[in-house]
Amino acid sequence: MADAAARLQSSGSVAAATEFVEELVGNDVWAALPEEARRFARDQAVTICAEVPHFAGWSPEELRLRVPFMTTVGRESSPARQRVARTLRHAGARTDMTSGGHLASVDDPDAIVAAVRWAHAA
């Protein structure tokens, strides 16, 4: 994923943004998405290109959450996504592990419903 992020930062192209999103969610999940979802990722290329440098520039060791924060991560999510979840958990976030892949709302909707209910109650 680091290579895709570097290409995204250097080129800022729709192709690079699409490749970055594909690597983020995983090739199998990307292939299974309906064309409408893949088109949405391509349409958001400018936003994706603008956001990635900001994510790459922060120091996770300095992160301390001051509000309730919840994130989910799938058992099949990429190693990078797993590291993000561990960092957020260390900073004080509730981290729910779902049985599915990176797109838990598709793979494990019941886990997402439970997580949203928790967040709403917090």
HELIX and SHEET records of a PDB file:
HELIX    1   1 ALA A    2  SER A   11  1                                  10    
HELIX    2   2 VAL A   14  VAL A   25  1                                  12    
HELIX    3   3 ASN A   27  ALA A   32  1                                   6    
HELIX    4   4 GLU A   35  ASP A   43  1                                   9    
HELIX    5   5 ALA A   45  ALA A   56  1                                  12    
HELIX    6   6 PRO A   60  GLU A   62  5                                   3    
HELIX    7   7 PRO A   79  HIS A   90  1                                  12    
HELIX    8   8 ALA A  104  ASP A  107  1                                   4    
HELIX    9   9 PRO A  109  ALA A  121  1                                  13    
SHEET    1   A 2 MET A  70  GLY A  74  0                                        
SHEET    2   A 2 ARG A  94  THR A  98  1                                        
END                                                                             
